[in-house]
Amino acid sequence: MASSARPYRSVLYIPASKPRALDKAKTLPVDAIIFDLEDAVTAEEKANARGLLKEALAQGGYGNRVRIVRINGLDTEWGHADAEAARDMDADVILLPKVGSPQDVDALAAITGDKPIWAMMETPRGMLNAAAIAAHPLITGFVLGTNDLAKELNSRFRPDRAPLVTSLGLCLLAARAEGVIIIDGVYNAFKDDAGLELECAQGRDMGFDGKSLIHPAQVAVTNRAFAPSPEEIDLARRQIAAFEETEAQGQGVAVVDGRIVENLHVATARELLAKAEMIEALQAG
């Protein structure tokens, strides 16, 4: 089960075929990096990108950032070689595209052994099988592929993402039931900070751990959106203090800002403070 304190606010896609991008990623304040061998790499560059990425990861320098390698699907001509290479790379996770069932994860695990796997959730079949995929013993995370999903659903873009809410909710339910990380899909208009803020707020309020990003310009907005705010930290501390004081005095009910504080609120408050402390530690490191 994944740690709820470890932040995954910003998860940035980096093309594995671009040496400058691979180098720049070492300096960006992101919580995780998806080193992409799939969509961001042309067919002609795929074999070279594989070797380039292996060398870059071996050299290190990515600090505390979670290193995720997205391979091509095993149904493509590059997928099997990608999986073999990713198995031996100095990476934390392998990300498998278009996961439709636990059997897709089994097929990758037959090549990569016990290395942790994240699933790209981006097809109708994947949505319908989300619970079974999340329950796979090697799955530790979901990444929503909302562009591919919208295409498969034949849905239209709306700022409120109403056509995708059912799919997002199914994946969230599955991820929370099994204790795996879940990362929201990308926001395509990378110069539109206001639109990004709205979509981050929606994802955060739904329960996502963070958001996948296509451009470094999106990092600051996303990190801020998915981090506990100063107001939330202050409230969490006051809730814990009030609850502990009430318990110590043998009184019945703790109240903060006119609201009852119960065990579940205190547990949430402690998780929030742990996440804030982890973010601070990562930034300091």
Summary of the structure (lengths in Angstrom):
residues: 285
radius of gyration: 19.9
end to end distance: 24.9
largest distance: 70.4
contacts: 926
relative contact order: 0.12
helix: 52%
strand: 16%
